[in-house]
Amino acid sequence: MKLVKIFVIVGVACLFLVACSEKSPVTTGQVQQSESQAPAQVATSAPETPTEIDGTLTQTEKGLALVTDTDIYVVAGQDLSEMLGKKVKVTGAIAEVDNTQVIKVMSVIPME
């Protein structure tokens, strides 16, 4: 069972990394598209802004998640399985991966 949790966490982390990767910008000297074609979109990303969220760590079908009164965030970046069922304050960057909110954990504080 612990091995399954590890695979789920690694899988979610990989999805998060793929979703957050940047495309390389167009460099000087590349051929411009004709006017009849849509212009190329260059991905730009803002720096990850840390967010603090209070919630309970719960096991879901998508893996370990931080559950709040209004949202569910799949946990990535750290193994928090030891805190399963506990109320915590998580600081991390939030991203959406495959219609799922994911929080890349930077720090965790247990709450009483």
C-alpha positions as CSV (number, residue, x, y, z in Angstrom):
1,M,0.0,0.0,0.0
2,K,2.9,2.4,0.8
3,L,4.4,1.6,-2.6
4,V,1.1,2.7,-4.3
5,K,1.2,5.9,-2.4
6,I,4.7,6.6,-3.5
7,F,3.8,5.9,-7.1
8,V,0.8,8.3,-6.9
9,I,2.8,11.1,-5.3
10,V,5.6,10.7,-7.9
11,G,3.0,10.6,-10.7
12,V,1.3,13.8,-9.5
13,A,4.7,15.5,-9.0
14,C,5.6,14.6,-12.6
15,L,2.3,15.9,-13.9
16,F,2.9,19.1,-12.0
17,L,6.4,19.5,-13.5
18,V,5.2,18.9,-17.0
19,A,2.3,21.4,-16.6
20,C,4.7,24.0,-15.3
21,S,7.5,23.6,-17.8
22,E,8.0,26.5,-20.2
23,K,8.2,26.3,-24.0
24,S,11.3,27.8,-25.4
25,P,10.8,31.3,-26.8
26,V,11.1,32.1,-30.6
27,T,14.7,33.1,-31.3
28,T,16.0,35.6,-33.8
29,G,16.3,34.2,-37.3
30,Q,13.4,31.8,-37.2
31,V,10.9,32.0,-40.1
32,Q,7.8,34.0,-39.3
33,Q,4.4,32.4,-40.0
34,S,2.4,33.7,-42.9
35,E,-0.4,36.1,-42.1
36,S,-3.0,33.4,-42.9
37,Q,-1.8,31.3,-40.0
38,A,-2.3,32.0,-36.4
39,P,0.7,33.6,-34.6
40,A,2.7,31.3,-32.4
41,Q,1.9,31.6,-28.7
42,V,5.0,31.9,-26.4
43,A,4.4,30.6,-22.9
44,T,5.4,32.9,-20.1
45,S,5.1,32.0,-16.5
46,A,5.0,34.2,-13.4
47,P,7.1,33.2,-10.5
48,E,5.4,30.7,-8.2
49,T,3.6,32.7,-5.5
50,P,3.5,30.9,-2.1
51,T,0.0,30.5,-0.7
52,E,-1.0,29.4,2.9
53,I,-3.9,27.0,3.2
54,D,-5.3,25.4,6.3
55,G,-6.9,22.0,5.9
56,T,-6.9,18.3,6.8
57,L,-4.6,15.8,5.0
58,T,-6.8,13.0,3.5
59,Q,-6.2,10.1,1.2
60,T,-8.2,10.4,-2.0
61,E,-8.3,8.4,-5.2
62,K,-5.8,10.9,-6.7
63,G,-3.5,10.6,-3.8
64,L,-2.8,12.5,-0.6
65,A,-4.8,15.7,-0.6
66,L,-5.3,18.8,1.5
67,V,-9.0,19.2,2.1
68,T,-10.4,22.6,3.1
69,D,-14.0,23.7,3.6
70,T,-14.3,24.7,-0.1
71,D,-11.5,23.0,-2.0
72,I,-9.3,19.9,-2.4
73,Y,-5.6,20.2,-3.3
74,V,-3.5,17.1,-4.3
75,V,-0.2,17.3,-2.4
76,A,3.1,17.3,-4.4
77,G,6.7,18.0,-3.5
78,Q,6.8,16.3,-0.1
79,D,5.7,13.1,1.5
80,L,3.1,14.1,4.1
81,S,1.7,10.6,4.6
82,E,2.9,10.6,8.3
83,M,0.4,13.5,8.9
84,L,-2.6,11.7,7.3
85,G,-5.8,12.8,9.1
86,K,-4.2,15.8,10.8
87,K,-5.1,19.4,10.4
88,V,-2.2,21.4,9.0
89,K,-1.2,24.8,7.5
90,V,0.6,24.2,4.2
91,T,2.6,26.9,2.3
92,G,3.0,26.1,-1.3
93,A,2.4,27.0,-5.0
94,I,-0.9,26.1,-6.5
95,A,-1.3,24.8,-10.1
96,E,-4.0,23.1,-12.0
97,V,-3.1,19.8,-13.6
98,D,-5.7,17.8,-15.6
99,N,-8.6,19.8,-13.9
100,T,-7.1,19.0,-10.5
101,Q,-5.7,21.6,-8.1
102,V,-2.2,20.6,-7.0
103,I,-0.2,22.3,-4.2
104,K,3.5,22.0,-4.4
105,V,4.4,22.0,-0.8
106,M,7.2,24.3,0.5
107,S,6.4,24.0,4.2
108,V,4.0,22.4,6.6
109,I,3.0,23.3,10.1
110,P,0.8,20.9,12.2
111,M,-2.2,22.7,13.8
112,E,-3.8,21.7,17.1
